[in-house]
């Protein structure tokens, strides 16, 4: 169980609010979000009570405060893959994990869960992965969700094509769980 923090970085606030770190910096610099700078540094720190007050004033959903953990949604119609990934990602990597077994389930689940990373099988029974990507990209609430394609049928050329078409990364099946964790970490890395 993660310990509740009293003071947060802009990156942690960004994850909780599901926005870019630059957005949090703008809130801070404009005086909307109260906090302080580390002396001799440009780093900002935001007290948890100031964040909660800000979120309530701006009608930002408070669900992110519950964990502050990286939210990952696994979308695959192969139950064995979903079960193994869910277990490993939640227990070993301490991610908050939701699953879906179809494109329809994924669409409804993303609306509610607002994942940081969507691990998306490209060959679902009901829709193609690129249709799910379009749905995610067209939703303003999901603009910072990273979408990672998964497939056992990808050539290197096809994988590069996916990156050019808006995917944030890809995994070739079969893969090691360590590769999945690395892809999620890379997708959620905060660059200043």
Secondary structure, DSSP 8 states (H G I E B T S, - for coil): -----SEEEHHHHHHHHTS-HHHHHHHHHTTSS--EE-TTS--EEEEHHHHHHHHHHTT--GGGGGT---EEEEE-S-HHHHHHHHHHHHHTS--EEEEESSHHHHHHHHHHH--SEEEEESB-SSSBHHHHHHHHHT-GGGTT-EEEEEESS--HHHHHHHHHTT-SEEEESS--HHHHHHHHHHHH----
